[in-house]
Each structure stands twice: as structure tokens, then as C-alpha cells.
Amino acid sequence: MKIRDFGVEIWMNRYENHCELNLAETCVESLTVAELLDMAGKRDDILAELLPMKLTYGAIEGSERLRGLIAGMYEEQASDNVVVTHGAIGANALVHETLVEPGDRVISVLPTYQQHYSIPESFGADVQILKLAEEHGFLPDLAELRRLATPGTRLICLNNPNNPTGALMDRDFLLEVVGIARACGAWILCDEVYRGTDQHGNGITASIADLYEKGISTGSMSKTYSLAGLRLGWIVGPKDLLHAVSIHRDYNTISVGMLDDHFAAIALENRDKILARSHAITRTNLAILAEWVDGEPLISWVKPKSGTTALLKYDLPITSEAFCIRLLERTGVMLTPGIAMDMEGYLRIGYTNGEDVLRAGLQRISAFLAEERANLAA
């Protein structure tokens, strides 16, 4: 099996340990273990639970405690509709591995997480790209989706909220997509790792698993819940699908780490506190970023409605990779070039790290843009 280089991951691996200010980060500012235990309000009790634990394999599909908590984040799901995975990256890979055969038609939006088109492409699938455009607010063009979704289409891959644009499909929009999928018999895989970060209300978007009998949701503790170090995610979907997934999962997972499972359960038992923290960070920092964009003549965007990242369009005659390398070398600020997401001419910025890091990074980017503008005028 041949597969393309994973653009974003290669970029992050190459540069994230060599920058001063990482504005390529996509997680809401990570929690420390101490912060998590303080949120739980029973640090000593939790330590007492941990110390006698024998470090063996954990529950194969995830502990009943954790799967019940994950199911509780959905409207129509039970623990039997949940399987725990090594991050959402493992969840997505398992779904593709389970469903996609050579020749199957798979529709994926772009931009999105590269797994959703490169993995099925590597399996020999007929991958059709549905390009998201600024004029549609980076939402899928439903007429184009309907045209691509020919009878027998196997899988439609979505990302909601979207990485990197922050575009958000609401319940009514998702139901339109469900109607298209149902008409051609397709499964829908919706990567929902940023679910819970909406800019308004309780922050929670409707899940595809609750809206469609062939809807599959993937999620993780990494982005919204600020616990990427747990490397823990999940698949939520129909029981028959999860049984098929579990056959593949036996070959590459066995179980997730029992400590990861335990800490994830503690976090989800205190999810209201974590979500309140995440909303404070995402909403405060997006307002800071929006004010900055408004004041930068070389930068434009479609303002995100959710998520932790934004896609910035820049008006300079250089490639996105050259832009990001020059920026990093001159200022120590790291962004992600659009080319790493097959979106040349754009930059991805992660805006949900510490407010001080964001403000300092934006100030340095402004100085860089001013220098570039002066060089062009010279």
C-alpha cells in the first residue's frame, strides 16, 4: 500500500520543537494533571485510586465507565454504540479500513484532515473531492455533493466543526447532507474532534451519529478537552458497524492505556468545568484574532464559527511554505502553510493557546507583514 506524505503532521514534526511561539497548535491550551485533578476536586482520592492499579491491559473496547460517559455526550447513543480508540486519528483510520474497498466511491471535503482522502485513496477507492469555497462560507455546496453522490456511493467524509476553517454545519444543514447520503445509500463519517467549541450557546453541535442510521461520529480528548497527551479518542455509531470495526481494531490496538482511560473518565465526569474553560479561551481569543485581522491589510478570512483554528488568506507573492519558513526564521512564530493541507495561498493559525502567546505572536506577524510590504514597495 502506498500513501501520500501526511502534510500537516510532517510540518508539525519538523518545526514545532524549534519555535518560540507556536500558533500552529490546534488544541485548546492543554491542561496539567494537577489542573485536571483540581477540577475534579478530589486529588487525594484519585491518587489513592491510581497507586494500587496494576498496569495491565485495560478493558478491550474501553471501560464501561468511560464508554457510558462518551455516550452521554450524544442524544441517542448508549455505551454499546461506543468503542474507544488511540485518538481520533486511530478512530478515523479504523472506519476507513473497515468500510472502504478498492473501487468504492468516497467523497471527502477539502480542506479537512488529510486522513479522509489520502487513506481511501491508498486503498484504491474512487475519491471525489468536494472543495469548500469562501463564497459558501467554507460549507459544502449541497448541489455539488448531490452530483457527486452517485448511486452506490460508499462513504461521505465530513469534518464538523471544520479544520482548518472553523466553518460549522448546523443541525438543519446536516439533515440536508443526510438526505443526500440516504438517497445513494452512503455512510457518513463525521470527524467531530472540535465538537463543543462553537462560539455561541452551549458550544455543542448536533452529531451525525444522532441524525442518521448510517452516521458515524469520531471524537477525542485532544482538542476541546485539552488532553491531547492521553491519546484517546472514540467512534460512535451503529452496533453492527462497531462490531466490524472491532475485528480490525484487534489487529492494531488491543486496548488503550488504562491510565489514559481512567483520566479521560475523570475529565468527562467534570466536562462542564472543562467546557467552561474552553469556551472562555476560544471566545476571548477569537475576538483578539478578529480585531487583528481587521487591522491587517494583507490578511483576509472567513471568520470561524467554531473550532480552534482559522484559515487566513494572505496577499503576498510567495508560497505559503516560504511565508511560514521566513516567518519562523525571522520571528520565532510558527504557523501552518496552506500547502500542507492542499490549500495553497492560505495559512492556518491556531488561536486557542495562552492569550499572552497569541498576542505576542500576532504582534510579531504584524511586524513581519510590514517588512514584507515595505520590501515590495522598495
C-alpha positions in Angstrom: 0.0 0.0 0.0 1.4 3.4 -1.0 0.1 6.6 0.7 0.9 10.2 0.4 3.1 12.0 2.9 0.8 13.5 5.7 1.5 17.2 5.0 0.4 18.7 8.3 2.0 16.1 10.5 5.3 16.3 8.7 5.3 20.1 9.1 4.5 19.9 12.8 7.1 17.2 13.4 9.7 19.3 11.6 9.2 22.7 13.3 7.1 22.6 16.4 10.1 22.0 18.7 12.1 24.8 17.1 9.8 27.8 17.5 9.3 30.3 20.3 5.6 31.0 19.8 3.5 28.1 18.4 0.5 29.4 16.6 0.2 26.2 14.7 -1.2 24.4 17.7 -4.8 23.1 17.3 -5.7 22.1 20.9 -7.3 24.4 23.4 -4.5 25.2 25.8 -3.5 21.9 27.4 -4.4 21.0 31.0 -1.8 19.8 33.5 -2.5 16.7 35.6 -2.8 19.0 38.6 -5.3 21.2 37.0 -7.4 18.2 36.0 -7.4 16.8 39.5 -8.2 20.2 41.0 -11.2 20.4 38.7 -12.3 17.0 39.9 -12.0 18.4 43.5 -10.7 15.1 44.9 -6.9 15.0 44.2 -6.1 12.7 47.2 -8.9 10.3 46.4 -7.8 10.0 42.8 -4.2 9.4 43.7 -5.4 6.7 46.1 -7.2 5.1 43.2 -4.1 5.2 41.0 -1.4 3.9 43.2 -2.7 0.3 43.7 -3.6 0.0 40.0 -1.8 -2.9 38.3 -0.6 -1.7 34.9 -2.1 -4.5 32.8 -4.2 -4.2 29.6 -7.3 -2.2 30.1 -10.8 -3.0 29.1 -10.6 -4.1 25.4 -13.2 -1.7 24.0 -12.8 0.9 26.7 -14.1 0.8 30.3 -17.8 0.7 30.8 -17.4 3.9 32.9 -15.7 5.8 30.0 -18.0 4.5 27.2 -21.0 5.5 29.2 -19.7 9.0 29.7 -18.9 9.3 26.0 -22.4 8.0 25.1 -23.9 10.7 27.4 -22.5 13.4 25.2 -24.9 12.3 22.4 -28.6 12.4 22.1 -29.4 8.9 21.0 -26.5 6.7 22.0 -25.7 4.1 24.6 -22.3 2.6 25.7 -22.8 -0.2 23.2 -22.6 2.4 20.4 -19.1 3.5 21.6 -15.6 2.0 21.1 -12.5 3.7 22.5 -9.5 4.2 20.2 -6.0 5.6 20.1 -7.0 9.2 19.4 -9.4 10.4 16.7 -6.6 9.6 14.3 -7.0 6.0 15.2 -10.8 6.2 15.1 -10.8 7.7 11.6 -8.3 5.2 10.3 -10.3 2.2 11.6 -13.5 3.4 10.0 -11.8 3.8 6.6 -10.1 0.5 7.0 -13.5 -1.2 7.8 -15.7 0.4 5.2 -13.6 1.2 2.1 -12.7 -1.3 -0.6 -10.9 -0.7 -3.9 -13.2 1.0 -6.4 -15.6 2.3 -3.8 -16.7 5.9 -4.3 -15.7 8.1 -1.4 -16.5 11.8 -1.2 -14.3 14.0 1.0 -14.5 17.7 1.6 -11.3 19.8 1.2 -9.8 21.3 3.3 -10.1 18.7 6.0 -7.8 16.4 8.0 -5.8 14.6 5.3 -6.8 11.1 6.5 -10.2 11.5 5.0 -9.0 11.5 1.4 -5.5 10.0 1.5 -6.4 6.8 3.3 -9.2 5.8 1.0 -7.1 6.8 -2.0 -4.4 4.5 -0.7 -7.0 1.6 -0.7 -7.7 2.2 -4.4 -11.0 4.0 -3.8 -12.6 6.4 -6.3 -12.1 9.5 -4.2 -14.1 12.6 -5.2 -13.1 15.9 -3.6 -15.8 18.4 -2.7 -13.9 21.7 -2.5 -15.1 24.1 0.2 -15.1 27.7 -1.0 -15.1 31.1 0.7 -18.2 32.2 -1.2 -20.1 29.5 0.6 -18.6 30.3 4.0 -16.4 27.1 3.6 -19.6 25.0 3.9 -20.2 22.1 1.4 -22.0 23.1 -1.8 -25.0 20.8 -1.5 -25.8 20.8 -5.2 -22.2 19.6 -5.9 -22.5 17.0 -3.2 -25.7 15.7 -4.7 -24.0 15.5 -8.1 -21.0 13.6 -6.7 -23.2 11.2 -4.6 -24.0 8.7 -7.3 -25.9 5.5 -6.5 -23.8 3.1 -4.6 -21.5 5.8 -3.1 -19.9 4.1 -0.1 -18.8 6.9 2.2 -19.1 10.7 2.6 -16.4 12.2 4.8 -17.1 15.4 6.7 -15.3 17.4 9.4 -17.6 19.4 11.7 -16.6 21.9 13.0 -14.1 22.1 10.1 -10.4 22.0 10.5 -8.9 24.4 9.4 -11.6 26.9 8.5 -13.8 26.8 11.6 -16.9 26.5 9.4 -19.9 24.9 11.2 -22.7 22.8 9.8 -25.8 23.2 12.0 -28.5 20.5 12.5 -30.6 21.7 9.5 -27.6 21.7 7.2 -26.5 18.2 8.4 -30.0 16.9 7.8 -29.7 18.1 4.2 -26.5 16.1 3.9 -28.2 13.1 5.5 -30.9 13.2 2.8 -28.3 13.1 0.1 -26.5 10.2 1.7 -29.7 8.2 2.3 -30.7 8.6 -1.3 -27.5 6.9 -2.5 -27.0 4.5 0.4 -23.8 6.1 1.6 -22.3 6.0 5.1 -21.4 9.4 6.6 -18.2 9.6 8.6 -18.1 12.9 10.5 -14.8 13.8 12.3 -16.2 15.8 15.2 -13.0 16.4 17.2 -13.8 20.1 17.7 -17.4 19.5 18.8 -18.0 21.6 21.9 -16.1 24.7 20.7 -18.9 26.6 19.0 -18.7 30.4 19.5 -22.3 30.7 20.8 -24.7 28.9 23.2 -23.5 25.8 24.9 -20.9 25.2 22.2 -22.3 21.8 21.2 -23.1 21.0 17.6 -25.5 18.2 16.6 -23.7 14.9 15.9 -24.2 12.9 12.7 -24.5 9.8 14.8 -27.7 11.1 16.3 -29.1 12.2 12.9 -28.6 9.3 10.6 -28.9 5.5 10.8 -25.6 5.2 8.9 -23.9 8.1 10.7 -20.5 7.6 12.3 -19.0 10.2 14.7 -15.4 10.3 15.8 -14.1 12.4 18.6 -11.2 12.7 21.1 -10.0 14.2 24.3 -7.4 16.3 22.5 -8.9 19.5 21.1 -12.0 20.6 23.1 -11.0 18.8 26.3 -7.3 20.0 26.3 -5.9 16.5 26.9 -4.0 15.5 23.8 -1.4 13.7 25.9 -3.9 11.0 26.7 -4.0 10.0 23.0 -7.6 8.8 23.5 -10.5 9.0 21.0 -13.7 7.2 20.1 -16.0 6.0 17.4 -19.8 6.4 18.0 -22.1 4.6 15.5 -24.4 1.6 14.9 -23.6 -1.6 16.8 -23.1 -3.7 13.6 -20.6 -1.2 12.3 -18.7 -1.2 15.6 -18.6 -5.0 15.6 -16.9 -4.8 12.1 -14.6 -2.1 13.3 -13.6 -4.2 16.3 -12.4 -7.0 14.1 -9.9 -4.6 12.5 -9.1 -3.0 15.9 -8.0 -6.3 17.4 -5.0 -6.2 15.0 -3.7 -2.8 15.9 -5.0 -1.7 19.3 -5.9 -4.4 21.8 -6.8 -1.7 24.4 -6.0 1.9 25.1 -3.8 2.6 28.1 -5.7 2.0 31.3 -4.4 5.3 32.8 -5.5 7.2 29.7 -8.9 5.6 30.0 -9.0 6.5 33.7 -8.0 10.1 33.3 -10.4 10.5 30.4 -13.3 9.3 32.6 -12.3 11.8 35.3 -12.3 14.6 32.7 -15.7 13.7 31.2 -17.2 13.5 34.7 -16.1 17.1 35.0 -16.8 18.1 31.4 -18.9 21.2 32.3 -15.8 22.7 34.0 -13.5 21.9 31.1 -16.0 23.2 28.6 -16.4 26.4 30.5 -12.7 26.9 30.5 -12.5 26.0 26.7 -15.3 28.5 25.9 -13.6 31.2 27.8 -10.3 30.6 25.9 -11.8 30.1 22.4 -14.2 33.0 22.6 -11.8 35.5 24.1 -9.0 34.6 21.7 -11.1 34.6 18.6 -12.2 38.2 19.4 -8.5 39.1 19.7 -7.7 37.4 16.4 -10.7 39.1 14.7 -9.5 42.5 15.8 -6.0 41.8 14.5 -7.3 40.5 11.1 -9.4 43.7 10.7 -6.3 45.8 11.1 -4.1 43.8 8.7 -4.5 44.9 5.0 -2.6 41.8 3.7 -4.8 39.3 5.6 -8.4 38.3 5.0 -10.6 35.4 6.2 -14.0 33.9 6.7 -14.4 34.2 10.4 -14.7 30.9 12.2 -17.9 29.9 13.9 -16.3 27.1 15.9 -13.1 25.1 16.4 -9.7 26.3 17.4 -8.2 27.3 14.0 -8.7 29.8 11.2 -7.7 29.8 7.6 -6.1 33.1 6.7 -5.7 34.3 3.1 -2.6 36.5 2.5 -1.8 39.0 -0.2 1.9 38.4 -0.9 3.6 36.9 -4.0 5.2 34.0 -2.1 4.2 30.4 -1.4 2.6 29.5 1.9 5.6 27.4 2.8 8.1 30.2 2.0 5.9 32.6 4.1 5.9 30.2 7.1 9.6 29.5 6.9 10.6 33.1 6.6 8.2 34.0 9.5 9.7 31.3 11.7 13.3 32.2 10.9 12.8 35.9 11.5 10.3 36.0 14.4 10.2 32.5 16.0 6.4 32.3 15.3 5.1 29.1 13.8 2.0 28.9 11.5 1.0 26.0 9.2 1.3 26.6 5.4 -1.8 26.0 3.4 0.1 23.7 1.0 0.3 21.2 3.9 -3.5 21.0 3.6 -3.6 21.2 -0.2 -4.8 24.9 0.2 -2.0 27.0 -1.3 -2.3 30.7 -0.8 -3.6 30.3 2.8 -2.2 29.9 6.3 -3.7 28.0 9.2 -3.4 29.7 12.6 -4.3 28.1 15.9 -5.6 30.7 18.3 -6.5 28.8 21.5 -3.2 28.6 23.3 -2.5 31.1 26.1 -3.7 34.7 25.4 -0.2 36.0 26.0 1.3 33.7 23.4 -1.4 34.7 20.9 -1.0 38.4 21.4 2.8 38.2 21.2 2.6 36.0 18.1 0.2 38.4 16.3 2.4 41.4 17.1 5.4 39.6 15.6 3.4 38.6 12.5 2.3 42.2 12.0 6.0 43.3 12.1 6.8 40.6 9.6 4.0 41.7 7.2 5.1 45.3 7.5 8.6 44.3 6.5 7.3 42.3 3.5 5.1 45.2 2.4 8.0 47.6 2.6 10.2 45.2 0.6 7.6 45.0 -2.1 7.3 48.8 -2.3 11.0 49.3 -2.5 
